[in-house]
């Protein structure tokens, strides 16, 4: 259900993400366009094990890898992001792309005052209840809230809210487990 071990982001991935942030700050390309393009790259890579193998293969030349990047992405993402991918290939950092995207996304959320929250419930929550929860979280955190709504029948009832590393477990399952510990 709830994964408390988020992927660690390397210093180099943060540095590359910061470079992309600077490109957005300079107005060369918008933050949203960068993120949209990075997510397209991420989706294509997720669908192609062969592409990942080629990019990770040291026997394939940088020029050949750059040509592959051009042929795969030229009509789908901006030239700035294509050039960024080529820099990653040149610096042998293409394997850190997922971490770079995560770091970049986190930084854009900070810039836009957005906090990402996961809410687990046993059943689908009504739109009205979702809105009330979002409003409460926004008031408490003083941030705009982006919620990932998930269902997990194991929690039986109630909600489990995950904000960064903090977990607010107001589930029936947790209450029953606490009750059983207190009885025994």
C-alpha positions as CSV (number, residue, x, y, z in Angstrom):
1,X,0.0,0.0,0.0
2,X,2.2,2.9,1.2
3,X,5.8,3.0,0.2
4,X,7.9,5.0,2.7
5,X,11.1,4.7,0.8
6,X,11.1,7.3,-1.9
7,X,13.8,7.2,-4.5
8,X,16.9,9.1,-3.6
9,X,17.9,11.8,-6.0
10,X,21.7,12.1,-6.7
11,X,23.5,15.4,-6.5
12,X,24.2,15.4,-10.2
13,X,20.5,14.7,-11.0
14,X,19.6,17.8,-8.9
15,X,22.3,19.9,-10.7
16,X,20.9,18.9,-14.1
17,X,17.3,19.6,-12.9
18,X,18.5,23.0,-11.6
19,X,19.9,23.7,-15.1
20,X,16.4,23.0,-16.5
21,X,14.9,25.3,-13.9
22,X,17.3,28.1,-15.0
23,X,16.2,27.6,-18.6
24,X,12.6,28.1,-17.4
25,X,13.5,31.1,-15.3
26,X,15.3,32.7,-18.3
27,X,12.1,32.3,-20.3
28,X,13.8,30.2,-23.0
29,X,11.1,27.6,-22.6
30,X,8.3,27.4,-20.0
31,X,8.4,25.2,-16.9
32,X,5.3,23.4,-18.1
33,X,6.7,22.7,-21.6
34,X,9.9,21.3,-20.1
35,X,7.9,19.1,-17.8
36,X,5.6,18.0,-20.6
37,X,8.5,17.1,-22.9
38,X,10.4,15.3,-20.1
39,X,7.3,13.2,-19.4
40,X,7.0,12.3,-23.1
41,X,10.6,11.2,-23.0
42,X,9.9,9.2,-19.8
43,X,6.9,7.5,-21.4
44,X,8.7,6.5,-24.5
45,X,11.7,5.2,-22.5
46,X,9.3,3.2,-20.3
47,X,7.8,1.6,-23.4
48,X,11.1,0.7,-25.0
49,X,13.6,-1.6,-23.2
50,X,15.7,-1.5,-26.4
51,X,16.1,2.2,-26.3
52,X,17.3,2.0,-22.7
53,X,19.8,-0.8,-23.6
54,X,21.2,1.2,-26.5
55,X,21.6,4.4,-24.3
56,X,23.3,2.4,-21.6
57,X,25.6,0.5,-24.0
58,X,29.2,1.9,-23.9
59,X,30.0,0.2,-27.2
60,X,27.6,2.4,-29.1
61,X,29.1,5.8,-30.0
62,X,27.8,9.1,-28.7
63,X,27.1,10.2,-32.3
64,X,25.0,7.1,-32.9
65,X,23.1,7.7,-29.7
66,X,22.5,11.3,-30.6
67,X,21.2,10.3,-34.0
68,X,18.8,7.9,-32.2
69,X,17.6,10.7,-30.0
70,X,17.0,12.9,-33.0
71,X,15.1,10.1,-34.8
72,X,13.0,9.1,-31.8
73,X,12.1,12.5,-30.4
74,X,12.5,15.1,-33.1
75,X,8.8,15.5,-33.9
76,X,7.6,15.0,-30.3
77,X,9.6,17.4,-28.0
78,X,11.3,20.7,-28.2
79,X,14.8,21.1,-29.6
80,X,16.0,22.4,-26.2
81,X,15.0,19.2,-24.5
82,X,16.6,17.1,-27.4
83,X,19.8,19.1,-26.8
84,X,19.5,18.5,-23.1
85,X,19.2,14.7,-23.7
86,X,22.3,14.9,-25.9
87,X,24.2,16.6,-23.1
88,X,23.2,13.7,-20.8
89,X,24.5,11.2,-23.3
90,X,27.7,13.2,-23.7
91,X,28.3,13.3,-20.0
92,X,27.2,9.7,-19.5
93,X,24.2,10.7,-17.3
94,X,21.3,9.5,-19.4
95,X,20.7,6.7,-16.9
96,X,19.9,9.5,-14.3
97,X,17.0,10.9,-16.4
98,X,14.3,9.5,-14.1
99,X,15.9,11.2,-11.1
100,X,16.4,14.4,-13.0
101,X,12.7,14.5,-14.0
102,X,11.7,13.8,-10.4
103,X,14.0,16.5,-9.1
104,X,12.8,19.0,-11.7
105,X,9.1,18.2,-11.0
106,X,9.7,18.7,-7.2
107,X,11.4,22.0,-7.9
108,X,8.6,23.2,-10.2
109,X,6.1,22.3,-7.4
110,X,8.1,24.4,-5.0
111,X,8.1,27.3,-7.4
112,X,4.3,27.0,-7.9
113,X,3.7,26.4,-4.1
114,X,2.2,22.9,-4.8
115,X,2.3,20.0,-2.3
116,X,1.7,16.5,-3.7
117,X,-0.4,14.3,-1.4
118,X,-1.5,10.7,-1.7
119,X,-4.9,9.8,-0.1
120,X,-5.8,6.1,0.3
121,X,-9.3,5.0,1.0
122,X,-11.1,1.7,1.0
123,X,-13.7,2.9,-1.4
124,X,-14.1,5.7,-4.0
125,X,-14.5,9.1,-2.3
126,X,-17.3,11.4,-3.4
127,X,-16.3,14.6,-5.3
128,X,-17.8,16.7,-2.5
129,X,-15.7,14.9,0.2
130,X,-12.6,15.2,-2.0
131,X,-13.1,18.9,-2.3
132,X,-13.6,19.4,1.5
133,X,-10.4,17.3,2.2
134,X,-8.4,19.4,-0.4
135,X,-9.6,22.6,1.3
136,X,-8.6,21.4,4.7
137,X,-5.2,20.3,3.5
138,X,-4.7,23.6,1.7
139,X,-5.6,25.6,4.9
140,X,-3.3,23.4,7.0
141,X,-0.3,23.4,4.7
142,X,-0.8,26.8,3.2
143,X,-0.1,25.3,-0.2
144,X,-2.0,24.4,-3.3
145,X,-2.7,20.6,-3.1
146,X,-2.4,18.1,-5.9
147,X,-3.9,14.8,-4.7
148,X,-3.4,11.3,-6.0
149,X,-6.5,9.4,-5.0
150,X,-5.9,5.7,-4.4
151,X,-8.2,2.9,-3.2
152,X,-6.9,0.2,-1.0
153,X,-9.4,-2.3,0.4
154,X,-6.9,-3.4,3.1
155,X,-7.5,-0.3,5.1
156,X,-11.2,-1.3,5.6
157,X,-12.5,2.2,6.1
158,X,-11.3,5.7,6.8
159,X,-8.4,7.4,5.1
160,X,-4.6,7.2,5.0
161,X,-3.0,10.5,4.0
162,X,0.7,10.6,2.9
163,X,2.4,13.9,2.7
164,X,6.1,13.5,1.9
165,X,7.4,11.2,4.6
166,X,4.5,11.9,7.0
167,X,1.6,9.4,7.1
168,X,-1.7,10.3,8.8
169,X,-3.4,6.9,9.3
170,X,-7.0,7.4,10.2
171,X,-8.0,4.0,8.8
172,X,-10.3,1.6,10.5
173,X,-7.6,-1.1,10.1
174,X,-5.1,1.1,12.1
175,X,-7.7,1.8,14.8
176,X,-8.5,-2.0,15.1
177,X,-4.8,-2.8,15.3
178,X,-4.3,-0.2,18.1
179,X,-7.3,-1.5,20.0
180,X,-6.1,-5.0,19.8
181,X,-2.6,-4.0,21.1
182,X,-4.3,-2.2,24.0
183,X,-6.4,-5.2,24.9
184,X,-3.6,-7.7,24.9
